[in-house]
Amino acid sequence: MVENDALSDDVFIVGELGFGYSASFTLFRRDARGREVPTRFIDDFAGNPPNLSDPHTFVKLVPGHFLGISYESSIYNLNLERPGKYKLWVEYHSPISRSEAKVAPFWASEDGNVKSNVVEILVRP
């Protein structure tokens, strides 16, 4: 979920969300020692490239509004079936640059990533 938590500024984002480095969201996993947990399945959204000339490609988030997508995966695919503590978070990143967007203000790839809250899970034997 991407939320505009600003008090007074609207912002546009790409409306079609997905998981993967070429999409909008990336899921990160770390073990109790802070080491990256490699995944068995690589998320990479296989949708069509955004039609940048279509204004419906973009969604305006006014303050307090959000846009989201559900995500389902197995403990096996995420490589988290071993007992232990894990930290997970998602980062939002725009798949396109400001120069490609036909709307403003636009959260572009140049603006960097937005990190979610960190969730800690405990996998028991």
PyMOL commands that set and color helices and strands:
alter all, ss='L'
color gray80, all
select helices_A, chain A and resi 55-57+75-78+98-100+109-111
alter helices_A, ss='H'
color red, helices_A
select strands_A, chain A and resi 2-3+11-14+25-31+58-61+66-67+84-92+114-115+119-123
alter strands_A, ss='S'
color yellow, strands_A
deselect
rebuild
show_as cartoon
